[in-house]
Amino acid sequence: MLELKNYNMVYPNGKVGAKDINLKIESGDIFAFIGHNGAGKTTTIKSIVGINGITKGDILIDGISIKDKPIECKKKIAYVPDNPDVYTALTGIQYINLVADIFKVSKEDRQKLTEYYANELELKSALNNPISTYSHGMKQKLVLISAFVHSPKLLILDEPFVGLDPKASFKLKQIMKDFVQSGGAIFFSTHVLEVAEKLCNKVAIIKNGEIVVSGSMNEIKKNKSLESVFLESENE
């Protein structure tokens, strides 16, 4: 579903954002991508979704290179950044319909999926209100609904739980589980290691742009907590 092959990203000022990264995320995976601030998580995610370039190597989405066929790749993914930037002059439902129009979702499918996810995340009553009146958590729910409304194969989430209340966080975890059980894959960054430990079947730890730990959650953890493994990797 998602494969990073010897991926490197060097910024114009010479700063190395990512170095020789090799990762594979398959259908059914919820893959946690963790690291300290500035470790290279967002740099990597932005290359996966086609915002950043790729200095060396390649990134494949469902077997297709993001470098060679970016539009084809973007049709298969949904990306939720850590700080959603939405059109605040629109209402919630207008924003969802805008995204659905871009991905050519039928009226029947968008209505069904919008109603389902808006109910699950308890945003239905606010969909006709201007986004300018939304709290950060409500905006987060809105972009999550917009991500699911076009039925992507791959979800790329950067700190998806930030701003969500406990009930919405619980609902999102269940939605994520259902999504991969139906054949999707999720690659997401988080600082909430307890959530990653309980939710994910695979994990990679990035430090200074390089992967220092990668594998199944059980293999990586062994008899330790993910927090312990992460702190040990930081001290090496």
N, C-alpha and C positions, 0 to 999 in steps of 0.2 A: 504493500500500500504506500509506504514512504521509505525511501532509502537514501541515505547520505553516503556518498562514495568519495572518500579522500577530500572532503569539503574543506576549503580554506577561504577566509575572508580577510582581506587587508584593506584598511581604509586609506584614502588618498594621502593622509598625513603620515602614513607608515605604521600606524597602530594595528597590531594583529588582533582581530576580533574573534577569529576561530582558526584552529590549526589542525589539519589532518583528522577530521572527524568522520568516523564510519559508524553508522547506526542503521538498524532496520526495524521498522514498525509494521506489523502485519495485521490483517483483519482480525478483530477480536481483542486486540491489545489496548489497554489503557496504560500509556507509557509516560512515566514521570521524568521530567527534565529539571534537575535541581542544581543550585549553585549560589554562591554569594552574589551580592550586587556587583555588576561589572564583570562577571565571570564569562559572559558570552552567550547567555541564554537568549536574550531578545535579539541580538545580532543574528544568531542562528535561525531563530523563528522567522525573522524578517526576510532572510534569504529563502527559506522554505516557501513562503507565500509570494515571493517575487518582488518584494520591496527593496531589499538589498541585492546587490550583485553577488557573483561567485567568482573569486579570484582564481581558484584552481579547484579541480574536481567537478562533481556534479550532484544534483539532487533530483531524484526520480519520484514522481507521484503516479502510482498505479502503472509503473513501467515507463512513464513519459518524462522526459527531461524538462524541468522548469526553464532551463536556458533556451531550449530549442522551440518548445511549444507552450509558452506561458499561459495563453488563453485556455488551451485544452486542459492544462493542469488546474487552473483557477476554477474551472467549471466543476471540478471534483472535490473542492475543499471549501471549508468555512473557517474564517479567521476571526477570533475575538481578541483584540489587544488588551493590554493591562489598563489602559485609560481610554474608554470608548469615546470617539469623536463623532457625534451624530448631529444631524441637521435640526437644531432646536426650534426652528420656525414651523416644523412639521408636527403633526400629531403622531402618536405612537403607531396607529394603524396606517397612516400615510407612509411612514418610514418602512414598515414591514412590507407594504405593497410595492414601494420603490425597489427594495431588495428582490422581492418576488418577480417584479417585472424584468429586472436585470438578468435573472436566471431563468426567465421564461416559464415560471410556475403557473399552471392552470388555475383559474379562479376557484374551481372546486377543491383542488389540493391545498391552495393557500388558505382558504377559509377553514378547512378541516384541521390543518396543522397549526394555524394561528390560534384557533379556539382551544385546541388541546394543550399547547405549550403555555398559552396565556393563563389558562385555568390552573395548570400545574404550578406555575411560578407566581400565581395570584397577581396578575397585572391586567386582567381583562377589563376591570372597571375603569382603568386609567388610559385605555388605548385611544380614546377620543379626545384626550387632553393634550395640549401642546407639550412637546418634550422639554421646553424651557421651564416647565413647572415640576419636572421629575427630579427626584433625589439621585445621588450617584448610584445607589442600589437599584433603583427603578430603571435607570439607563442601562445598567449591567444586564438586568433581566430582558430588556428590550433587544439588546444586541444578541443575546443568547437565543431568543425566539427567532430573530431574523436569521441567525446561523442555521437553525434547524429547519426553517420553513422551506428551504430548497433541497432538502434531503441529500446532504453531501455524503461522500464516501469517507472523507477524512476531516476530522475536527482539529484545528490548531488553536489552542487556548493559552493565553499568557496571563497567569494569575486570575483564573476565572472566579474564584471565591471572594475576591476583594470587594467589599461593599455589600455583600449579601448577608441578610439576617440568617440566624440558625435554621429556620424552617426552609427558607429558599435554598440554603446550602445543602440541606438534606435531600430536597427534591432534585436539585441538580445532580447530586451523586447518583440517584436512582435513574435519572434520565440518561446519564453517561453510561451506566451499566446496561440499560436497555438498548442504547445505541450500538454498542459493540456486540451485544448478543445477536443483533440483527445483521451483523456483518461489517459494521463500520470499524474505524480505528481512531484513537484519540492520542494526540501528543500534546502534553501541556506542562507548563512550568508552574511551580508553586514554591512558596516559602513555608507552607503549612505541611510539615513533614509527617505529622500524624495522619492527615488526610491521604497523602501519597502512599504511605505504608499500608493503609487499610484498603484503598481503592484500586491501586495499580498492580499489575502483574509483572511489569518490567520497569527498570529505572536506569538512568544515566546521571552521573555527577560530573559537572563541568567545572574546571578551575583554570583561570588564566587562558581561556580559549581552547583548552584541551580536555578531552574526556579522560578522567582518571579512574572511574568505576563505571561498569556497564554490564547488565545482565538481567536475569529474572530476579524478582524481588526476594524470593526465598533463597536463591544462591547468594545474593549480595548481603542479605541480613544475617543469614545463618542463625545464631542464637542471640544476636544483638538487636537493638532497635535501629531503625533507619537513621534516627538522629545521631546515634553513636557512630555509625558508619560514616555519616556525613562529617561529623566533627573530627574523626580520625583522618579523613581524606584532606581536611583543611590544614591539619597540623603536619602533614608529611612534607 
